[in-house]
């Protein structure tokens, strides 16, 4: 699963034991405490939906959150602990033609429409900033999302496959260090080598890039320290 780091856009690779159906499907009702993440292609009707498990540290409980803001491809990203709530949240995104949607127990709790390309609000800056503050309060209050995570900034960057280590795309889970897709099944991935083993075998060009990772981490920490400013600049 994608592991989260406090106040950072960099992720880690985590392993968790889960109950599955015979076909390998992970059903959230059989795995209390787990959070699913999905990325849904939203432009060319390809039907592509990438799925994986998200670090329980995100602590989303009792519903789902979906957004059409998702750097850089801006597909729909949805996270939740209930598949039906996740599906409803994506459906609402389609109806609004973009935005942020928060769902719990089959009901839409709140939403922020972003009707311009699914990225930009048609409200005033003051209205949009107030909506973001309201949604953020709901995310940490109702859903219990950890204060170590910016509820929306985290989702917006989980589908950006250029920042280490694991990210999710419409085609599946992507290992940025190897620049290749990896299976959700850790047993299958073990046959191809763990992340630590792969890093040590990368060519010199990779190590040149690897030296930039601390700078990326520092930048992301600085970036997330001012969520209101940057949230507003992204959605207005």
N, C-alpha and C positions, 0 to 999 in steps of 0.2 A: 504494500500500500504506500501511498504518498505520505511521508512523514513531514510534519511542520516544525519549523524553528520559530521561537518567539520573536516577533517584530522583524521578520525577515522574509524576503521573497525567495530565498534559496530553500529548497526542500531536501529531504533525505529519503533513503530507501528503508522501509520498515517491513518486518515480517510478522504476520498474525495467523494464528490457527483459527479456522472458521468451519462452520457446518455448511455443507453444500448439498444440493439435490444431486441425483444420479448423473445429470448432464453437466455438473460442475457449477450450476447457477448458485450464487450466494443470495439467499433470501433474508432480508433484514429482520423479519419477524422471528427467524430462527437464530439470529445473532444480535441480541440486545446490546446496545452501546455502539454498534458499528455505524459508520456514515458512508453512504455511497456517493460517488461523484460521477456525473455524466456530462459529456460535451456533445451537443447536437448540432449538426450542420444546418445552417439556416438560409442559404441562398440558392443553391442549385438543385434542391430536392434529391440529393443523392441517397438519403435515408441513412447516412452514416451516423452512428452514435457510439462514441468511445466511452467505456465505463471502467471504473476501478474503485478501490476502497480508499477512503481518506482517513488520515490519522485521527483517532478518537480525541486527541488533544483539541481539535476544533470544537468539540463538545456541543454540536448541534443536536438538540433533542426536541422531539414533538412536532416534526413537520419538515418543511423544505424551503429552500431559498433558490430562486433562479434569476439569472441576469443575462442580458444580451450584450453587456460590456465585457469583453474578454480579449485582452491584448494577445497577439496582434491581429488575429483573424476575426475576432468578434463574433464567434459562434455563440450559441446559447450554452451557458454553464449552469448546472443545477446540482445542489448538494442536499441530502436529506437522510432521515432515518426511517422513511416510509415511502415505498415505491409509488403508491397511488398519489400521495401528496406531491411527489416529484413530477409525476406526469401532469397533474393539474397545474402546477406552477409553470411548466413549459407551455401548456395550452393557453394559459393566460398571457404569457409573453407574446404568443402569436396573435392573440386577439388585440392586444394593445399595440402590436407592431413594434415591440421593443420596450425594454425597461427593466425594472427590478420588481420581483414579486415575492411575497412571503405568504406561505400557506401552512395551515395546521388543521389536522383532522378533517380534511375535505373542504375547508373554507379559506377564502383569501382574507388574510388579516390586514394587509396593507400593500400598497404598490406605488411605484413611481414610474409613470409613462415616460419613455424617451422616444417619441415618435419620429424624430429625424434620424434616419438610418439606424434606428435602434440604439443610438449613442447619445443623442443630444436632446435636452429638454426644450420645450417651447414655452416654458414658464419663465418668470423673472429669476435673476440670480438669487434674490431673497427667498422666493418660493421654493426653488430647487434646493438651496442650502437647508431650509427648514425641513423639507421632506427627508433629506439625507440624515439630518439629526434625529428625526422621528424614527426612521427605519433602523438606524444604528442602535437607538435605545431599545427598540423592540428586539433586535437581534441578540443583544446581550442580556436583556431582561427575560423575555418570553422563552427564547430558545436556549438561553444559558451559554451562548458562545463565549469562549474564553477571552478575557481582556488582553491576553497575549497575542490575539489575532484581531486585526482589523477585519470585521465581518465581511465586508464587500471587497476591499483591496485584495484580500487573500484569494477570493474566488476569481477576481479579474485576472490574476497572474498565474493561476494553476494550469492554464492551457497555453502558456507561452513557452514553447520548446527550445528556448535558447539560454535559459537560466538553470543551472544545475539544481538538483540532480534528476529527479523524476518529474515529468509533466504529462498531462493527458491531452490528447488530440482526438479528433473525430475518427481517426484510424486506430487509436489505442494508446496504451501507456508507452511513453517515450523516455529513453535514457539519454540525457543530453551529453553526458561524458563520453558515451560510445557512439552517439548520433545514430541510434538504432532503436527500433521498437522492441519491447520486452513483454513476455506473457504475464498475465496476472497470477498465474500459478507459480509459486516460488519453487516448487519441485522441478518444474520444467526449466526455470531460470538457473537453478543450481547446476544443471548440466552445461550451461554456457558460461559459468563463472560469476562470482559475486562482484559487486561494484568495486570493492577494494582491489581485487585481483585484476580487474580490467584497467583500472587507473594506472597501475604499475606497468602495464604493457603498452600504454599509449605512446605514439611517436613524439619526437621533440616538439613538433608544432603544437601538440596538445598541451605539453607542459608550459609552453609560452602562454597559451590561453588560460591554463590553470592558475598561473600567477595573478591573473586578473580577478579570480574568484573572491579574494579578501576585499578587493576594492568594490566588487559588486555587493558583497555582504554589507560593507560599510555604507554604501550608497543606499541600499534598500532600508537599512535601519534608520538612516537620516530621513529618507523619503516617507516612511511610515510614522515618523514622529510628528508629522503635520497632516493628519488625515483630512481635516476639514478643507484646508487650502487645496490640496491635490484632488480630493474627491470632487470639489466644486469645479476645478479646472477641467476635469475629465468629462463631467456630465452636462455642463452648461453649453 
